Amino acid sequence: MPNLDAAFAALADPTRRAILARLALGEATVMELAKPFEISQPAISRHLKVLEGAGLIVRRVEGTKRPCRLVPKAVAEIDHWLGLLRQTLTANYNRLDDVLAEMKTKE
């Protein structure tokens, strides 16, 4: 399971979210990931290191290239945690609806 604190910290940066969105389409090299950004390749590499440390991506060595790919299981685990939060919030809102409906019928 990814460290949720590290994962959400990594997702807090818009560049890293954009990188993940690109990797959702398929594997890419650092140079391919750097193309749409107005930042240096070393800066992209630092972002990738954060994403990798959070368990959201993996990199492999392929000659001189370091292709990156998304870790679907890590994203699914974040989604699962958010789903639990959604369920709790929905239950709270349903209880509030019930209280408000009861208050309205007493008027």
N, C-alpha and C positions, 0 to 999 in steps of 0.2 A: 504494500500500500504506500502511495506517495505520502510524504510529510505534507499535510494540508497547509501548515503555516508557510512552508517553503513554496508550495505550489501557488497559493494565493498571493504571496509576495512576488513571485515570478509573473503572475498574471496581472499584477498591478501596473505593469509598464506597457504602454500601447505598442511599442516596437515589438516586444516579446509576444503580445497577443497577435500581432500581424504575422510574425514568423510562424506561430502555431497554426494560424489560418492557412498560410501557404503550405505548411507541412501536412495539413489535413488533406490536401490534394495529392500528396505523394512525396516521396523522398527527394531531397535536394541537397546540393553541395553548398558550402559556405558562400562561394562566389555567386551562385544562383540566388541565394537568399539575400545577399547584399544588394543586388541590382536595383530593386525599387526604392531603396533608402538613400538618403543623402548623408550617410555616415560611412565611416571607413570599414574595411573588412575586419580589422582588429576589434572594432567596436561591436560588430555583428558577432564575432567570436566570443566576446565577453558575454553578450546576451545569451548565446548558445550555452555557454558554461553554466549560467544561472538556470536555464531551462533543464539542462542535463542534471544539474545538482538537485533540482526539484523532482526529478524522475519523470518529467514530461516528454523528454526526447531521449533518443540514444544516437550515438555517432559510431561509425565504424571506419576503419582505415582501408582505403582502396587505392593502393599506390600512393600518389601524392595528394589524393582527394580524401576528404572526410565527409562522406554523405551523412545526412541527418534524417531521422524519421521520427514521427510522432509515436508515442507509446499509448495505444488506444486503451489499454487497461487502466493506466493512470487517469486518463480523462474520464473513463467510466466510473472510477472510484470517486472522483470529485463530483460527478453528476449524481451518484448514489447519495453522497453526503448532502448535497443540495436538495435531493428528493426527500430525504428525511426532514430537512428543515421546512420544505414546502408542506409536507403532511402535518407537521406540528402547527404551522401557521394556519392552515386550512381548518384544523380542529379548533383552534382558538377563535377564528372568525365564525365558525359554525355555532360555537357556544355563545358568542356575543349576539349573533342573529337570534338565537333562541331566547336569550334574556330580553332583547329588545322587543321581540314578538310578544313575550309574556307581559312586558310592561305596557305594551300598546293595548292588549286585551283587557287589562285591569283599568284602563282609563275610561 
